[in-house]
Amino acid sequence: MNAVAAAARPIALFDMKAQQRLIREELDRRIAHVLDSGRFVQGPEVDELESKLAGFAGCAHAVGVSSGTDALQIVMMGEGVGRGDAVFLPAFTYTATAEVPLVLGATPVFVDVEPGTFNIDIADLKRRIAAVKAEGKLRPRAVIGVDLFGLPADWPAIERICAEEGMFALDDAAQAFGAALDGKRLGRWGGAAALSFYPTKTLGCYGDGGAILTDSAEKAELYRSLRTHGEGKQRYEVLRTGMNGRLDTIQAAVLLCKLPLFEEELRSRARAAGWYADRLGGKVQLQQVRDGAESAWGLYSILLPDTAARTRVQEACKAAAVPTGVYYPLPLHAQPAYRDHHAGRPALPVSEMLCTRILSLPMHPYLDEEQVDRVSQAVLSAL
Ligand SMILES: *Cc1c(COP(=O)(O)O)cnc(C)c1O
C-alpha cells in the first residue's frame, strides 16, 4: 500500500467502528425489539446472554451485572469481605481492583508483579500473606488476581495458596474475557471471575456492563440476589444488604449481537499479536505469555528501555498518526487515594519500574498486517 492509501486508513488504539459496521442491522433489530418490549431491566435478553456467556466460558453460571467493578464488588459482598479483612491484589492494575475492598471497608494489600508477564508475583504474594499473619491485625481473606492486558495470571498457584490459607480467589478478568489457561477458559479459575463489558474490553457493550462467572449454583443465586438489593425469591422481600447492580436489557442485546463474532475476533487479536512479535521481538521487551496460557490480547503492551525511550517512541508514533496509551502511569500503592494503605509495607519495585517503561500499542480484531507494520516501524524508528 502506498503512503497516500495508508494515510486513508487511520489506526485506532481500540476500534469499535469496524465491528459495528458488520453487525449494524442486527443491532438495530435487537435494540428495536427491546424498545418494543419495554422490558428495559432484567429482560429476556439478559437471561439469554447469561446462558451464552456461561456456555462460551465452559462454566456453570453467568450473572449479568452493571459493570466490571460491580461484578468484583458483588463477589466480595458475597464472601462477606469487610472491616478487618486483608485483600491481596497486584499494584500494577486498574484502580477498580483496589477500590472494591476499600468501599467494603476491607484493606487492600498491594503485591508486586512479575517483570515478564506483568501479573501478580506468587513469591511476593506469599511473603505479604505471611507478613499480614505475623502482624496479626488483619485477617487474610481474599486474593484478587488480575489477567493483565488479557494474559491469565498464574491461577494454579493462586488457587493453591487460597486453598491452603482458607482465602477466596477472585479472578479480575475484566481485560481478559476469552483467554484460557491449561485449556480452561477464564471463568473456570478461582471461586468466581469478574468480567467487564466496558466498550474497549475484549467483549464490549455500548455503555457499562459486566458479568460474574462461577461454577457454584449457590453463589450464582447469591450474586443474583445481591445485584437486586438483596432480594429474596419474593419480590420486595429483602434477605440481605445488596446493591443495584443489574445489567440493562439493551446492553445485553448489544452483547448478543457481538457474541457470534467473538471467537473469530479472538483469533484476529492473536494474529495481530503474532505480527507485532515478529517485528518487535528481540528489539523491545514483549509481555511474556506463560506456558499453557492463551492471552485474549485485550491490550498489546511493550516495555521500552527507560522513560526517555518511551517518550521518544510516543512522539514518533504521534507523528505517524499511531495512537498509543500508557497503562498505567502510576502503580496503585502510589496513588494519592491509596498510598496511606501501603504505608510501612515493603516496596513494589517491579510495579514502579513497569509504570515508567510500559507502552500500549493499537490492538483490536480489525487491524491488518500493513497497519501493524506501520505501528512497528514507528516504534522502531525511535529506538
Ligand atoms: C476495566 C477494568 C475493571 C472495571 O470494569 P468496569 O466495567 O469499567 O467497571 C476492573 N478491573 C480491571 C483490571 C479493568 O481493566
Ligand as a Chemical Component Dictionary entry (heavy atoms), coordinates in Angstrom:
data_LIG
# 
_chem_comp.id                   LIG 
_chem_comp.type                 NON-POLYMER 
_chem_comp.pdbx_formal_charge   0 
_chem_comp.three_letter_code    LIG 
# 
loop_
_chem_comp_atom.comp_id 
_chem_comp_atom.atom_id 
_chem_comp_atom.alt_atom_id 
_chem_comp_atom.type_symbol 
_chem_comp_atom.charge 
_chem_comp_atom.model_Cartn_x 
_chem_comp_atom.model_Cartn_y 
_chem_comp_atom.model_Cartn_z 
_chem_comp_atom.pdbx_ordinal 
LIG C1 C1 C 0 -11.947 -2.238 33.259 1  
LIG C2 C2 C 0 -11.463 -2.902 34.478 2  
LIG C3 C3 C 0 -12.249 -3.045 35.632 3  
LIG C4 C4 C 0 -13.570 -2.363 35.811 4  
LIG O1 O1 O 0 -14.512 -2.620 34.852 5  
LIG P1 P1 P 0 -15.686 -1.547 34.620 6  
LIG O2 O2 O 0 -16.657 -2.281 33.763 7  
LIG O3 O3 O 0 -15.082 -0.364 33.953 8  
LIG O4 O4 O 0 -16.267 -1.218 35.949 9  
LIG C5 C5 C 0 -11.751 -3.773 36.695 10 
LIG N1 N1 N 0 -10.523 -4.317 36.643 11 
LIG C6 C6 C 0 -9.727  -4.179 35.574 12 
LIG C7 C7 C 0 -8.394  -4.842 35.591 13 
LIG C8 C8 C 0 -10.161 -3.460 34.466 14 
LIG O5 O5 O 0 -9.352  -3.303 33.417 15 
# 
loop_
_chem_comp_bond.comp_id 
_chem_comp_bond.atom_id_1 
_chem_comp_bond.atom_id_2 
_chem_comp_bond.value_order 
_chem_comp_bond.pdbx_ordinal 
LIG C1 C2 SING 1  
LIG C2 C3 SING 2  
LIG C2 C8 DOUB 3  
LIG C3 C4 SING 4  
LIG C3 C5 DOUB 5  
LIG C4 O1 SING 6  
LIG O1 P1 SING 7  
LIG P1 O2 DOUB 8  
LIG P1 O3 SING 9  
LIG P1 O4 SING 10 
LIG C5 N1 SING 11 
LIG N1 C6 DOUB 12 
LIG C6 C7 SING 13 
LIG C6 C8 SING 14 
LIG C8 O5 SING 15 
# 
